[in-house]
Amino acid sequence: MLAALGIYGVISYSVTQRTQEIGIRMALGATMANVQLGVLVKTLRLALIGVVTGTVASLIASKAISALLFDTAPTDPITFAAIILLLGAVALLAGYIPARRASRINPMVALRNN
């Protein structure tokens, strides 16, 4: 859960920092759907990189902590899949909620805020 909160915070912050960019895109004629899709694609790309890196690191680390695991194999595919799905869903929400909020802002207001 701590990782999910961290992912949400970092992605949400990065999308919020792009409010001015989103305002420029909206002023130049981008639709709300285009803006939201662009943010989600970038968010999911970052999440995919993180999931792949984290999965490889956890597979390596699971060998070292296998003595601490009870009733679970160090490389339990169900556990890995569940965590990957959970963190992917958190990343999707973390990108979608601020992107939706930013795409509804008046472009002039977004451009004034630095």
N, C-alpha and C positions, 0 to 999 in steps of 0.2 A: 504494500500500500504506500510505503514511503517513496518508492520509485515512481509509482503512478502520480503521486502529488508533485514530485519533482519534475516529471515530464510535463504535466499540465502547466505548472508554473512557468517553466522555461519557454514552452511553445506559445502559451498565451501572451507572455511578455514580448516575445519576438514579433508576434502578429500585431500587438498593440503599438509597437515601435514603428510599424510600417503604415500607420494611419495616414500620414501625409502622402506616401506613395499611392495608397489606395485612393485617396482624394484626387490625385492627379489623374489616375487611370479613369476614375468616374467622370472627371471634368472633360477628358478627351473622348468620352463616349462609351466606355466599357459598361456593360450591364452588370447588375448585381450578381447574376449567375456566373458571369465570366470572372469577376473578382473573387468570388467565393471558391470557384473551381481552381483558380490559380493558387490561392492560398492553401487549399487542401492538398494540391499536388506537391507543393514545396514542403508542407508539413509531413505528408506521408513519405516523401523521399528521405527526410531527416529521420523519421521514425524507423524506416526500413534499414538505414545505415546503423542506427542504434541497436535495433533488434538483432541484426546479423553480428555486429561486434559483441553485444552482450551474450548472445547464444554461444559464440565461440569461446568467449572468456569463461562463461559459466560451465561449459563442458570441460574445460581445462581445470577449473577450480573445483569441480565436483569430485574429481579424483582425490583431491587433498582433504576434502571434508566428508568423505564417504562414511567415516566412522561416526559422524554426528547425525546421520540420516536414519530415521526409524521407519520401517515399513515402506520405504521408498528406495528404488534403485537410483544410483547416482545419475544415470542418464535416462530417467523415466520420460518417455515421449509424451505421455498424457499431461504431465506437469509442465513440461516445456511448452507444449502447444497451448495449454490454458493460459500461461503467463504471457506468451506472445500475443494471443488474442486479446487479453485484458489490456496490455500496454498499447496495442494497436488501436483499440477502441478509445482509450484515454487520449491518445495522440489525435485521433480523428475529432473528438469532442473539443479538445484544446485548440485545434485549429479552426473548427467550424464556428464555435460560439463567438470569439472575437472577430472573425472575418464577417460574420453576419452583422454584428454590431457596427463594424467599421464601414461596411458597404451601405448601410442605411443612413450614414452621416451625410449631411449636405456637403458637396465637394468644396464649397467656399469656406466652410467651417474647418474642414480637415486641412485645407491649405494654409489657413491662418495660424493653426496650432503648430508650433515648432517643437 
